[in-house]
Structures are given as C-alpha cells and as structure tokens.
Amino acid sequence: MPDTASVSSSGIQDIYSERVLVLDFGSQYAQLIARRVREQHVYCEIVRHDITAERIQELAPKGIILSGGPSSVYEPDAPKCDPGIFDLNIPILGICYGMQLMCERFGGNVRNASAREYGHAHIKIDDGKDLLAGLPDETDVWMSHGDQVEQISGLFRPLASTRTCPVAAMRHVELKQYGIQFHPEVTHTPLGSQILRNFVITICGCEGTWKLGDFARETIAKIREEVGDSRVICGLSGGVDSSVVAALLYRAIGDQLSCILVDNGLLRKDEEAAVISEFSSHFKTDLHVVNAKERFLTKLAGVSDPQEKRRRIGFEFIECFKEEATKIEDAKFLAQGTLYPDVIESGAAQDGPAAVIKLHHNVGGLPEELGFDLIEPLRDLFKDEVRRLGIELGLPEDIVWRHPFPGPGLAVRCLGEVTEDKLAVLREADAIVVNEIKSANLYRQTSQCFAVLLPVQSVGVMGDARTYDNAVCVRCVDTDDFMTATWSDLPYEVLARISTRIINEVKGVNRVCYDISTKPPATIEWE
C-alpha cells in the first residue's frame, strides 16, 4: 500500500493520493466509518489509536477521524492518541469517544452523563456552517454514549445540542478540528453521509480519487509488472471474492493463470460442479480440481474448537495447493481473495489494530518454504466494493451477487465435531434455505442466508414415532457492509416453507429455529 501520492506507471492518477485515517479506539463502527468515507470516493484506512504523529506525517493523510470506543476518557487506562497529532495542521473529526478525547486534550471536562443517550436523538443545530453545512436547523441522529462533554475550553465553541446533551457538536475556533457526540456513520443518522462529506470534501479538501474503475486498471497494470512471464495460481471457491480475483488476473495475464479448486468436503451442495461450469465457460482458464474430502475430514476428526478448525483447514488448504502447484510449470505466485475487513480483523495491517477477531487462512504471507509469492489484489477493498468491481469487470450477476461463504466452509456452520454424516445433513438443509429464499425473490434483498447444524438433539414426534434428532438454525441477515447486520424480517410463510421442507426432506432433523440476533453483539457466522 503506497505511503505517498504519486502517478502510477500506467499513467493513472494514484487513487491513494487522498486518504483519511481512522484511529480506532475500539469502536464497533470503525470499519463502518471507513466505508462511509469511501462512499465519497476518498480512500480511507483504519490504524491503531496509538499510531505516532511521525508515522501519520509519513502517510500524509488529508484528514484524521478519531473513532468512538467503549472506554471513558477519565479512566486511568483509557486509550489515548499521540497528542502530537493535534499539532500536525491536519483536519480532525472526533466521533463520540473521539470528541471527548479531543475535549479533554484541550482542557475541557468530560463526565458520566446523568441522562445517557442510546438510540435516536433529536439535535438542534446552532451553527450550520462547515461541518454541519446543508443540514436543517433540527435533525435526527444516532447516539450511543454514557459519558458526555460537560464543559468545553475557550478554544472550542458548540455547534449543536440535544435536550440532555448541551454540546452535541463542537469545533475549534482556529483549527480545523471538530467533534460530534453522535454517530454519522450509521444509517440511523439520516444525514450522516452529508456530515462526513462536509468533512472529507469541504474541510479536508479531497477531490475524490478513489474510483473502482481506476482501481481495476491500476491493479491490472501492477499485476502485469509484478508477474512478468511467470504463472499465477488462483484458489477458487465459487464466491464473489475469488471470482473477482480471477477476473482481474485473467485481464492482466490471460493464459498465465491457473485456477485450483480444492474440494475439501466442506463445500455447499453441487458447489464443485457449479464452479467447474462457471470457470470453464466464462474464463476458459487452466482449471485444476483437487478431491481432498477424506483428507480434510481426517484432520478435523475429534476437533470441536472453532479456531482449531480454522487452523487445521487453513494448513491443509495450503498443503493441497503446494502439492497441486508442483504439477504446474513456472508457478511462482498465489493469488487470494483477502479483503480489507479480513486484514483488519486478523491484525495483519501494518498500522492497523492488533486485536484478532477471527483467524483467516487467506490472510498474510505463505510460509517462505512453499516457494510462492502472495498476491492479494483485493486487500484494500470492502465486500460491496468487490461486488461493484465485479460489475466493472463484466462478471455475470449470479456470480457478483452470490451470498458470501466462509473460507473454512461448512465446518464453521457445523457446530462441534465435523463428520461426513453431519455435513450431509447440513448441506441438504442449507440448500433448502437458499432455494426457498430465491423462490421468494428475496435473495438480492438479503445479504446472507444459510443453515447451521446445532450440536444438540431434541425430542419430536413424526408420525406415531418419538424421535430424538438434530436441530437446525436458519440464519438470514441484511447488511450494507458486513460490519453490522440485522436479522432479515422474512415473511412467516417463507419461514414456514423452509421449516417444513427441512423437517420433511432432510433425514435426521426434527426442529428448525430462526436466528434473530444482530451483529453486534453476535457475528453473522456462528463460529
């Protein structure tokens, strides 16, 4: 990832020449802030909250956003930023905790609020210039705070208030430094995008160089330069990420691309046949299919821990690639569909937060002894950007809009130990869920739908016989960015058909549940 603005060797303006940094103080919305900034065609990345002022100067951002967070700024161990960033003459926007941190830094007072605000709030705007330009005198916002600014120093002036929060927004009297107590990044703040646009375009002076058409052309040029005459191996799963990677590579190097599909026994129903059909007809690439079902199931025998499942699947996945690659002449590179959330959540970003939410077997470099160099052309993109890029590249809509599927496959939807019998049950149930969602014309309206096989059995009655069989949970969510998600409010008749079909058609299931958990606090996947 380049550190400074430049013009690429292809003559395209460097799409990273304008960037905004989000300092992450543990906010559940940090990735969402970055997504909303990118909607303004401005590249945005997430960095550690304690990144040094010197490193920020090296990155040369147009603006800095201090995220929210769960801590209280007055606690002894509360996360703080390098105070030197306030002296860099770079515009700063503090959101919630970030605003309180800014206030405290300049001599203000933050306290535990007597009337906490969680959810919708109504703000009155007293100063509708700069940050709040174009907003009406009163508007709805989304609050989520127990602390609030009680008193600001003479260096700041208030811009907005609510009934219980006298300083809902503020700005420095001389510097381009702003604070807001609410969250503009969530859809519950209807005019939040306007506020972020005011910050990145008007205040930071960005022109909007982050465009996916340019990203595609620049990435293709970089791949050609990096690869030269060598051959690249691309791992296929049938999902949108690997498909877009393959499309980029095919545009860049044509018949130098070899694709490998590892059938690990953890794929969805008819997955192998669908991938072979799609990639033989659309790309006409050199496609290798590895039958490794027994191999993976042997490695997973007796393993129930989710992280251990991921580790073993990841290791075996790499081993399969290594063995198949030895059959491919001049193979030097391995391309993977790593996305920006994968990089952030795995702690693999150079300046990013270190906390690991989950392991990704497609994040980070391969062990050097495998002999491959890693290409991750999508590692700067969010999922919705990948889909838009797929459209730019001319991929069929049924590929571009396919629901995500986890790298470890059905293993993380088969809770507890993974066995061939349990996978057979899960695969059939999952196929019914997807089929019924598509039949109801809800596939494009929902973001992800699947079945989960629970590690419990329950009593039932089928016919005149008592049963003691498996329980399946259906998960269906709506989301714009996969950082936050709400459960899909499916029609009862759709849920009824799903339940009836699974119980009637999938042997060994006598109970179907529906997951109505949001993300956060739950994740989309169960493991």
C-alpha positions as CSV (number, residue, x, y, z in Angstrom):
1,M,0.0,0.0,0.0
2,P,1.7,3.3,-1.1
3,D,2.5,5.9,1.5
4,T,2.6,9.0,-0.6
5,A,0.7,10.4,-3.6
6,S,2.1,9.6,-7.0
7,V,1.2,8.8,-10.6
8,S,1.3,5.1,-11.4
9,S,3.4,3.6,-14.1
10,S,0.3,3.2,-16.2
11,G,-0.2,7.0,-16.1
12,I,-3.4,6.8,-13.9
13,Q,-3.5,9.2,-11.0
14,D,-2.7,7.4,-7.8
15,I,-6.0,6.5,-6.3
16,Y,-4.4,6.5,-2.8
17,S,-3.2,10.1,-3.2
18,E,-6.1,11.3,-1.0
19,R,-6.5,9.3,2.2
20,V,-8.3,9.7,5.5
21,L,-7.1,7.8,8.6
22,V,-9.5,6.4,11.2
23,L,-7.8,6.0,14.6
24,D,-9.6,3.0,16.2
25,F,-10.3,3.3,19.9
26,G,-12.2,0.0,20.0
27,S,-15.4,1.2,18.2
28,Q,-17.7,-1.4,16.8
29,Y,-18.3,1.1,14.0
30,A,-14.6,1.8,13.0
31,Q,-14.9,-0.2,9.7
32,L,-18.2,1.4,9.0
33,I,-16.7,4.9,9.3
34,A,-14.1,3.9,6.7
35,R,-16.8,2.6,4.4
36,R,-18.8,5.8,4.6
37,V,-15.8,7.9,3.8
38,R,-15.1,5.7,0.8
39,E,-18.6,6.4,-0.4
40,Q,-17.3,9.9,-1.0
41,H,-14.6,8.4,-3.3
42,V,-11.9,9.1,-0.8
43,Y,-9.6,6.3,0.3
44,C,-9.9,5.6,4.0
45,E,-8.0,3.1,6.2
46,I,-8.1,2.1,9.8
47,V,-5.0,2.5,12.0
48,R,-4.1,1.9,15.6
49,H,-5.2,4.5,18.1
50,D,-1.7,5.0,19.4
51,I,-0.1,5.5,16.0
52,T,2.7,8.1,16.3
53,A,2.4,11.6,14.9
54,E,5.6,10.9,12.9
55,R,4.0,7.9,11.2
56,I,0.9,9.9,10.4
57,Q,3.1,12.5,8.7
58,E,4.7,9.8,6.6
59,L,1.2,8.6,5.5
60,A,0.3,12.2,4.7
61,P,-3.5,11.9,5.2
62,K,-5.8,14.7,4.1
63,G,-7.8,14.2,7.3
64,I,-8.0,12.2,10.6
65,I,-11.0,10.7,12.3
66,L,-11.0,9.7,15.9
67,S,-13.4,6.8,16.3
68,G,-15.8,6.1,19.2
69,G,-14.9,3.4,21.8
70,P,-16.2,1.7,24.9
71,S,-13.9,3.4,27.4
72,S,-14.2,6.6,29.5
73,V,-11.5,9.1,28.8
74,Y,-11.1,9.9,32.5
75,E,-10.3,6.3,33.4
76,P,-6.6,5.6,34.2
77,D,-6.0,3.1,31.5
78,A,-8.2,4.7,28.8
79,P,-6.7,4.5,25.3
80,K,-5.2,7.8,24.2
81,C,-3.7,9.0,21.0
82,D,-0.4,10.7,20.4
83,P,-1.1,14.4,21.5
84,G,1.2,15.4,18.7
85,I,-1.4,14.7,16.1
86,F,-3.3,17.8,17.2
87,D,-0.3,19.9,16.1
88,L,0.0,18.5,12.6
89,N,-2.3,21.0,11.0
90,I,-4.4,18.1,9.6
91,P,-8.2,18.4,9.9
92,I,-9.5,16.2,12.7
93,L,-13.0,14.9,13.4
94,G,-13.7,13.2,16.7
95,I,-16.7,11.0,17.0
96,C,-18.2,10.2,20.4
97,Y,-15.2,9.0,22.4
98,G,-13.0,10.8,19.9
99,M,-14.8,14.0,20.6
100,Q,-14.4,13.5,24.4
101,L,-10.7,12.8,23.9
102,M,-10.3,16.0,22.0
103,C,-12.2,18.0,24.6
104,E,-10.1,16.6,27.4
105,R,-6.9,17.2,25.5
106,F,-7.7,21.0,25.3
107,G,-8.8,21.4,28.9
108,G,-12.5,20.6,28.8
109,N,-14.4,18.4,31.1
110,V,-16.0,15.0,30.4
111,R,-18.2,13.3,32.9
112,N,-20.6,10.4,33.3
113,A,-23.9,11.8,31.9
114,S,-26.9,11.9,34.3
115,A,-29.2,11.2,31.3
116,R,-27.5,8.7,29.0
117,E,-28.5,8.6,25.3
118,Y,-28.7,5.3,23.4
119,G,-30.6,5.3,20.2
120,H,-32.4,8.0,18.3
121,A,-32.0,11.6,19.4
122,H,-33.0,15.0,18.1
123,I,-30.4,17.7,17.8
124,K,-30.7,21.4,17.4
125,I,-28.1,23.0,15.2
126,D,-26.9,26.4,16.3
127,D,-24.1,26.8,13.7
128,G,-24.9,25.4,10.3
129,K,-21.6,26.1,8.6
130,D,-18.6,23.9,7.7
131,L,-19.2,20.5,9.3
132,L,-23.0,20.9,9.5
133,A,-23.5,22.8,6.3
134,G,-26.6,21.9,4.4
135,L,-28.4,20.4,7.4
136,P,-31.7,21.7,8.6
137,D,-31.9,23.5,11.9
138,E,-33.1,20.3,13.6
139,T,-32.5,16.7,12.6
140,D,-32.4,13.1,14.0
141,V,-29.1,11.4,14.9
142,W,-28.0,8.1,16.5
143,M,-26.5,8.4,20.0
144,S,-24.6,5.8,21.9
145,H,-22.9,7.2,25.0
146,G,-22.9,7.1,28.8
147,D,-20.3,10.0,29.0
148,Q,-20.6,13.4,27.5
149,V,-18.8,16.7,27.4
150,E,-19.8,18.8,30.3
151,Q,-17.7,21.9,29.6
152,I,-15.5,22.9,26.7
153,S,-12.5,25.1,26.8
154,G,-12.4,28.6,25.3
155,L,-10.7,27.1,22.3
156,F,-13.9,25.4,21.2
157,R,-17.4,26.6,20.5
158,P,-20.6,24.4,20.5
159,L,-22.3,23.8,17.2
160,A,-25.3,21.7,18.2
161,S,-27.2,20.3,21.2
162,T,-29.9,17.9,22.3
163,R,-32.4,18.1,25.2
164,T,-29.9,16.4,27.6
165,C,-26.6,17.0,25.8
166,P,-25.6,20.7,25.7
167,V,-22.6,20.0,23.4
168,A,-23.6,17.5,20.7
169,A,-21.1,19.0,18.3
170,M,-18.2,21.4,18.6
171,R,-15.4,23.0,16.6
172,H,-12.0,24.6,17.4
173,V,-12.2,28.4,17.0
174,E,-9.0,28.5,14.9
175,L,-8.0,25.0,13.7
176,K,-9.9,22.5,11.5
177,Q,-10.8,20.3,14.5
178,Y,-14.3,19.1,15.1
179,G,-16.2,16.8,17.5
180,I,-19.6,15.2,17.4
181,Q,-21.2,13.2,20.1
182,F,-23.4,11.2,17.8
183,H,-22.6,8.6,15.1
184,P,-22.8,9.9,11.5
185,E,-21.6,6.6,10.0
186,V,-24.7,4.6,10.9
187,T,-27.8,4.6,8.7
188,H,-29.9,5.6,11.8
189,T,-28.4,9.1,11.4
190,P,-30.2,10.0,8.1
191,L,-27.9,12.9,7.2
192,G,-24.7,11.4,8.5
193,S,-23.3,11.0,5.0
194,Q,-23.7,14.7,4.4
195,I,-21.7,15.4,7.6
196,L,-18.9,13.1,6.5
197,R,-18.9,14.6,3.1
198,N,-18.6,18.1,4.6
199,F,-15.6,16.9,6.5
200,V,-13.7,15.0,3.8
201,I,-14.6,17.1,0.8
202,T,-15.1,20.7,2.1
203,I,-12.9,20.7,5.2
204,C,-10.2,18.3,4.2
205,G,-10.2,19.4,0.6
206,C,-10.4,16.0,-1.0
207,E,-11.5,15.7,-4.6
208,G,-12.5,12.1,-4.7
209,T,-9.8,10.0,-6.5
210,W,-10.9,6.6,-5.1
211,K,-12.8,5.1,-8.0
212,L,-13.1,1.4,-8.7
213,G,-12.6,1.7,-12.5
214,D,-9.2,3.3,-11.9
215,F,-8.5,0.7,-9.2
216,A,-9.1,-2.1,-11.7
217,R,-6.8,-0.5,-14.3
218,E,-4.1,0.3,-11.8
219,T,-4.3,-3.2,-10.2
220,I,-4.1,-4.9,-13.6
221,A,-1.1,-2.9,-14.6
222,K,0.7,-3.7,-11.2
223,I,-0.1,-7.4,-11.6
224,R,1.4,-7.4,-15.1
225,E,4.5,-5.7,-13.9
226,E,4.9,-7.9,-10.8
227,V,4.2,-11.2,-12.5
228,G,6.1,-10.8,-15.8
229,D,6.2,-14.1,-17.6
230,S,5.5,-16.3,-14.5
231,R,2.4,-18.3,-13.8
232,V,-0.1,-17.4,-11.1
233,I,-2.2,-19.8,-9.2
234,C,-5.6,-18.6,-8.0
235,G,-7.7,-20.5,-5.4
236,L,-11.3,-20.8,-6.4
237,S,-14.3,-21.2,-4.1
238,G,-17.1,-20.1,-6.3
239,G,-17.7,-17.0,-4.2
240,V,-17.5,-13.4,-5.4
241,D,-14.1,-12.7,-3.9
242,S,-12.2,-15.4,-5.6
243,S,-14.2,-14.8,-8.8
244,V,-13.2,-11.1,-8.9
245,V,-9.6,-12.0,-8.2
246,A,-9.6,-14.5,-11.1
247,A,-11.2,-11.9,-13.4
248,L,-8.5,-9.3,-12.5
249,L,-5.8,-11.9,-13.1
250,Y,-7.3,-13.1,-16.4
251,R,-7.5,-9.5,-17.6
252,A,-3.9,-8.9,-16.6
253,I,-2.1,-12.1,-17.6
254,G,-4.6,-14.3,-19.6
255,D,-3.4,-17.8,-20.1
256,Q,-0.6,-17.4,-17.5
257,L,-3.4,-18.0,-14.9
258,S,-4.0,-21.5,-13.4
259,C,-7.0,-21.9,-11.1
260,I,-7.3,-24.6,-8.4
261,L,-10.4,-25.7,-6.7
262,V,-9.9,-27.7,-3.6
263,D,-12.9,-29.8,-2.9
264,N,-12.4,-30.2,0.8
265,G,-15.7,-31.8,1.5
266,L,-16.9,-28.6,3.2
267,L,-18.5,-27.0,0.1
268,R,-22.2,-26.3,-0.4
269,K,-24.4,-28.7,-2.4
270,D,-23.3,-29.0,-6.0
271,E,-20.6,-26.4,-5.4
272,E,-17.9,-28.2,-7.3
273,A,-20.0,-28.7,-10.5
274,A,-21.1,-25.1,-10.4
275,V,-17.5,-23.8,-10.1
276,I,-16.3,-26.0,-12.9
277,S,-19.1,-24.8,-15.2
278,E,-18.6,-21.1,-14.4
279,F,-14.9,-21.1,-14.8
280,S,-14.6,-23.3,-17.8
281,S,-17.1,-21.3,-19.8
282,H,-16.5,-17.8,-18.6
283,F,-12.8,-17.6,-18.1
284,K,-11.6,-20.7,-20.1
285,T,-8.7,-20.9,-17.7
286,D,-6.4,-23.8,-16.8
287,L,-8.6,-25.3,-14.0
288,H,-7.4,-28.0,-11.6
289,V,-9.8,-29.7,-9.2
290,V,-8.4,-31.5,-6.2
291,N,-10.5,-34.1,-4.4
292,A,-9.4,-33.8,-0.8
293,K,-12.6,-34.6,1.1
294,E,-11.3,-37.6,3.1
295,R,-8.0,-35.7,3.8
296,F,-9.8,-32.7,5.4
297,L,-12.3,-34.8,7.3
298,T,-9.5,-36.9,8.8
299,K,-7.7,-33.7,10.0
300,L,-11.0,-32.4,11.6
301,A,-11.8,-35.7,13.4
302,G,-12.4,-35.1,17.0
303,V,-12.0,-31.3,16.8
304,S,-14.7,-29.0,18.2
305,D,-12.9,-25.8,18.9
306,P,-13.7,-23.2,16.1
307,Q,-10.2,-21.7,16.0
308,E,-8.6,-25.1,15.8
309,K,-10.9,-26.0,13.0
310,R,-9.8,-22.9,11.1
311,R,-6.1,-23.6,11.8
312,R,-6.3,-27.2,10.5
313,I,-8.4,-26.3,7.4
314,G,-6.0,-23.4,6.6
315,F,-3.0,-25.6,7.0
316,E,-4.4,-28.4,4.9
317,F,-5.6,-25.9,2.3
318,I,-2.1,-24.6,1.8
319,E,-0.7,-28.1,1.7
320,C,-3.1,-29.1,-1.1
321,F,-2.1,-26.0,-3.0
322,K,1.6,-26.9,-2.6
323,E,1.1,-30.4,-3.9
324,E,-1.1,-29.4,-6.9
325,A,1.2,-26.5,-7.7
326,T,4.2,-28.8,-8.2
327,K,2.3,-30.1,-11.3
328,I,2.1,-26.6,-12.7
329,E,5.1,-25.4,-14.6
330,D,6.5,-21.9,-13.7
331,A,4.1,-21.3,-10.9
332,K,5.6,-18.5,-8.8
333,F,2.6,-16.6,-7.4
334,L,-0.5,-17.5,-5.4
335,A,-3.5,-15.1,-5.6
336,Q,-6.1,-14.9,-2.8
337,G,-9.3,-13.0,-2.2
338,T,-8.3,-11.4,1.0
339,L,-10.5,-8.3,1.8
340,Y,-9.8,-5.3,3.9
341,P,-12.0,-6.5,6.8
342,D,-10.0,-9.8,6.8
343,V,-6.8,-7.8,7.1
344,I,-8.2,-5.6,9.9
345,E,-9.8,-8.4,11.9
346,S,-6.7,-10.7,11.7
347,G,-4.4,-7.9,12.9
348,A,-2.4,-8.2,9.6
349,A,-2.5,-4.5,8.7
350,Q,0.8,-2.7,9.1
351,D,-0.6,0.2,11.1
352,G,-3.9,-1.4,12.0
353,P,-5.4,-2.5,15.3
354,A,-3.7,-5.6,16.7
355,A,-6.8,-7.4,18.1
356,V,-7.6,-10.6,16.3
357,I,-11.4,-11.2,16.0
358,K,-11.0,-14.4,14.0
359,L,-8.4,-16.3,12.1
360,H,-8.4,-16.1,8.3
361,H,-6.5,-18.8,6.4
362,N,-6.3,-16.4,3.4
363,V,-4.6,-13.6,5.3
364,G,-0.9,-12.9,5.4
365,G,2.0,-14.3,3.5
366,L,2.5,-18.0,2.9
367,P,5.5,-19.7,4.6
368,E,8.6,-19.0,2.6
369,E,9.4,-22.7,2.1
370,L,6.3,-23.1,0.0
371,G,8.0,-21.2,-2.8
372,F,5.1,-18.8,-3.6
373,D,4.9,-15.1,-3.6
374,L,1.4,-13.9,-2.4
375,I,-0.8,-11.6,-4.5
376,E,-3.8,-10.1,-2.7
377,P,-5.3,-7.6,-5.2
378,L,-8.5,-7.0,-3.1
379,R,-6.9,-6.5,0.3
380,D,-7.8,-2.8,0.3
381,L,-11.5,-3.4,-0.6
382,F,-14.7,-3.9,1.4
383,K,-17.2,-6.5,0.2
384,D,-19.6,-4.1,-1.5
385,E,-16.6,-2.5,-3.4
386,V,-15.6,-6.0,-4.6
387,R,-19.1,-6.5,-6.0
388,R,-19.0,-3.2,-7.8
389,L,-15.6,-4.1,-9.1
390,G,-17.0,-7.4,-10.4
391,I,-19.6,-5.4,-12.4
392,E,-16.8,-3.2,-13.7
393,L,-15.0,-6.3,-14.9
394,G,-18.1,-7.7,-16.6
395,L,-18.8,-10.7,-14.4
396,P,-22.2,-12.3,-14.5
397,E,-24.6,-11.0,-11.9
398,D,-25.2,-14.5,-10.5
399,I,-21.5,-14.6,-9.5
400,V,-21.3,-11.0,-8.4
401,W,-24.4,-11.1,-6.1
402,R,-23.8,-14.5,-4.7
403,H,-24.0,-14.6,-0.9
404,P,-20.7,-14.8,0.9
405,F,-19.4,-18.2,2.0
406,P,-16.8,-18.6,4.8
407,G,-13.2,-19.7,3.9
408,P,-13.5,-22.8,6.2
409,G,-16.7,-23.7,4.5
410,L,-19.5,-25.7,6.2
411,A,-17.1,-26.6,9.1
412,V,-17.9,-23.3,10.9
413,R,-21.6,-23.9,10.4
414,C,-21.4,-27.5,11.7
415,L,-21.0,-26.7,15.4
416,G,-18.9,-29.2,17.4
417,E,-17.1,-32.0,15.7
418,V,-17.3,-32.2,11.9
419,T,-18.3,-35.5,10.4
420,E,-19.4,-36.7,7.0
421,D,-22.9,-37.6,8.2
422,K,-23.4,-34.2,9.9
423,L,-22.2,-32.4,6.8
424,A,-24.6,-34.3,4.6
425,V,-27.5,-33.1,6.9
426,L,-26.3,-29.6,6.9
427,R,-25.6,-29.5,3.1
428,E,-29.2,-30.5,2.4
429,A,-30.7,-28.1,4.9
430,D,-28.6,-25.2,3.6
431,A,-29.6,-25.9,0.0
432,I,-33.3,-25.7,1.0
433,V,-32.8,-22.4,2.8
434,V,-31.1,-20.8,-0.3
435,N,-33.7,-22.4,-2.7
436,E,-36.6,-21.0,-0.8
437,I,-35.1,-17.5,-0.4
438,K,-34.5,-17.4,-4.1
439,S,-38.0,-18.7,-4.9
440,A,-39.5,-15.9,-2.8
441,N,-37.4,-13.4,-4.8
442,L,-35.6,-12.4,-1.6
443,Y,-32.0,-13.4,-2.5
444,R,-30.9,-9.9,-3.7
445,Q,-32.8,-8.2,-0.8
446,T,-31.0,-10.3,1.8
447,S,-27.2,-10.3,2.3
448,Q,-26.5,-13.8,3.5
449,C,-28.7,-16.8,4.3
450,F,-27.7,-20.3,5.4
451,A,-28.4,-23.2,7.8
452,V,-26.4,-24.0,10.9
453,L,-26.4,-27.6,12.4
454,L,-26.6,-27.3,16.1
455,P,-24.7,-29.7,18.4
456,V,-27.9,-30.7,20.2
457,Q,-30.8,-33.1,19.7
458,S,-34.3,-32.6,20.7
459,V,-37.4,-34.7,21.2
460,G,-40.0,-34.8,18.4
461,V,-42.9,-36.8,17.1
462,M,-43.0,-37.8,13.4
463,G,-46.0,-39.9,12.5
464,D,-46.7,-42.1,15.5
465,A,-43.0,-42.4,16.5
466,R,-41.0,-40.5,19.0
467,T,-37.8,-39.0,17.6
468,Y,-34.6,-37.6,19.1
469,D,-33.0,-35.8,16.2
470,N,-31.0,-32.8,15.2
471,A,-31.9,-29.1,15.4
472,V,-31.1,-26.8,12.6
473,C,-30.9,-23.0,12.9
474,V,-31.6,-20.7,9.9
475,R,-29.6,-17.5,9.7
476,C,-30.6,-14.7,7.3
477,V,-29.2,-11.2,7.6
478,D,-29.4,-7.8,6.0
479,T,-26.3,-5.6,5.8
480,D,-24.7,-2.9,3.7
481,D,-21.1,-3.7,4.7
482,F,-21.0,-6.9,6.8
483,M,-19.5,-4.9,9.7
484,T,-23.0,-4.5,11.2
485,A,-26.0,-6.6,10.3
486,T,-29.7,-7.1,11.3
487,W,-31.7,-10.3,11.0
488,S,-33.9,-10.4,8.0
489,D,-37.6,-9.9,8.7
490,L,-38.7,-12.8,6.5
491,P,-42.4,-13.4,5.8
492,Y,-43.8,-16.1,8.0
493,E,-44.9,-18.1,5.0
494,V,-41.3,-18.3,3.8
495,L,-40.1,-19.4,7.2
496,A,-42.8,-22.0,7.3
497,R,-41.9,-23.4,3.9
498,I,-38.2,-23.6,4.9
499,S,-39.0,-25.3,8.2
500,T,-41.5,-27.8,6.6
501,R,-39.1,-28.7,3.8
502,I,-36.1,-29.2,6.1
503,I,-38.0,-31.4,8.5
504,N,-39.7,-33.4,5.8
505,E,-36.8,-33.8,3.3
506,V,-33.7,-33.9,5.5
507,K,-33.4,-37.1,7.4
508,G,-32.3,-36.6,11.0
509,V,-33.8,-33.2,11.6
510,N,-36.9,-32.6,13.7
511,R,-36.6,-29.0,14.7
512,V,-35.9,-25.7,12.9
513,C,-35.1,-22.4,14.6
514,Y,-34.6,-18.9,13.3
515,D,-31.7,-16.7,14.5
516,I,-32.9,-13.2,15.3
517,S,-29.5,-11.8,16.6
518,T,-27.9,-8.7,15.3
519,K,-24.3,-8.0,14.6
520,P,-23.0,-6.8,17.0
521,P,-23.2,-8.4,19.6
522,A,-23.5,-11.6,17.6
523,T,-21.4,-12.3,14.5
524,I,-23.0,-13.4,11.2
525,E,-21.4,-16.8,11.3
526,W,-21.8,-19.0,14.4
527,E,-18.2,-19.9,14.6
